[in-house]
Amino acid sequence: MIMFVIDYARKLISGKSTSTVTCPHCSLRSSQPLSKVRLKQAMLCPGCKALFIPTR
């Protein structure tokens, strides 16, 4: 039971929420995990397949 609660809390915190990010190459707006945006990890544009790091 405890593992179930811990796993549920981890999923809740880890990144079910998303943020809208604009690709700097093709200007396509796409939904990306908020955890990736916060950690400034590389993202893949679904339109042009370019890798980019989101900027503010």
ZAMARGU-4260 file (C-alpha; in steps of 0.2 Angstrom, whole numbers, plus 5000, padded with zeros to 4 digits):
<rodrens>
0) 5000/5000/5000 | 5014/5012/5004 | 5022/5009/4987 | 5006/5013/4979 | 5005/5030/4987
5) 5023/5034/4984 | 5021/5029/4965 | 5005/5040/4964 | 5014/5055/4972 | 5029/5053/4960
10) 5018/5053/4945 | 5008/5067/4951 | 5023/5078/4954 | 5034/5072/4940 | 5026/5079/4924
15) 5008/5075/4919 | 5007/5094/4917 | 5012/5102/4901 | 5017/5119/4894 | 5016/5127/4877
20) 5033/5130/4869 | 5037/5138/4852 | 5050/5131/4841 | 5064/5144/4837 | 5066/5136/4819
25) 5049/5134/4812 | 5038/5144/4825 | 5027/5129/4828 | 5019/5129/4845 | 5018/5112/4854
30) 5014/5105/4871 | 5030/5099/4880 | 5031/5092/4898 | 5033/5105/4911 | 5047/5096/4919
35) 5058/5097/4904 | 5054/5116/4903 | 5059/5118/4921 | 5075/5109/4919 | 5080/5117/4902
40) 5082/5100/4894 | 5082/5098/4875 | 5065/5096/4866 | 5061/5089/4849 | 5050/5100/4838
45) 5036/5089/4831 | 5035/5099/4815 | 5053/5101/4809 | 5061/5088/4820 | 5074/5101/4827
50) 5081/5099/4844 | 5081/5115/4854 | 5082/5121/4872 | 5067/5133/4877 | 5072/5151/4882
55) 5061/5163/4891
</rodrens>
